[in-house]
């Protein structure tokens, strides 16, 4: 179970360090492939660029391109919420 407290660091660099530390702890000493989805893609990039990283390759799946200091995310929130609703309830075919 993960801890959650106001004094813990959940920043991208801290998460990236956790990934590298985990790989070291389980004895992965060279050439692993790191896969990151969405925010995990940003973490994978940061984890792979450090001097302790032993990544051979990284796979980035749907990395976010929005956020502080970045351009606006290209898909509006309303569209995503509607898509999730349609996925849950289904939709009728239109002719």
N, C-alpha and C positions, 0 to 999 in steps of 0.2 A: 504494500500500500504506500502510495506517495504521500509525503508530508505537504501541508499547505499552511504557510504562515507568512505574515507581512514582511518578515525580515529575511526570507529566502530569495535568492536571485533566480528569476525565471527568464532572464535576458537571453538573446541568441548566443552570445559568447559563452555564457554559463552552461547552456544546453549542449553546445558543441563540445565543451570541455568534458561534460558528463559522458558523451558518446565515446570520446577518445579514452577516457579513464575506464569505461566499461570494457572496451576492447582489450586494454592492457590487463584488466583484472581477470578476464577469462582466458588470457594467454594467446590472444591473436596478435602475433608479433610482426606479420608482414602481409602485404598485398590483399587486403579484403576489399570487397565491393560494398559501398554504402549507398543505400536507396533512401531517398527522402521525398515525401509527398507534401505538397502545399508548404506550410511553414517548415516542415521537416526538410524540404529542399534547401531552404535558406540555411538551416542548421547544418546540413550535409556539406554545403559549400564551405562554411566556416570551420567545420571539423576537419575538412580535408586540407585546408591551407596552413594549418599550424605545423610547427616543427616536430611535434610528437606524433602526428598523424601517419599512419601506415597504409592509407588507402591506395589501392591500385586504380580503381575507377569509382566514379560516382554516377548515379542515375537520378535525375531530377524529374519528378512527375508533377505537372501543374504547379510550378513555383509561382507564388503570388508576385505580382508586379506592382501592386499598390502598397500604400503605407506611408508612414511619415517620410517626407522628403522625396517621394516618388509620385509618378503620374497617377491619376485616378484609375481605379480598377475598371477594365473595359466592360464588365458585365454589371448592370445595375442590380442592386440588392432586391428590388421588387421582382425582377425577372427570375432570380435564383429562388426566391420564396415561392413564386408561382410554379416553377418547375418542380420543386419538392412536393407541393400540394398535388400537382397532376400525377406525379410518380406514386403518391400514396393512395389517391382516390381513383386514378385511372381517368381516361378521357374517351369520348366517343369520336369515332372517325367522322370527319367532315367531308362532304362531297361538293 
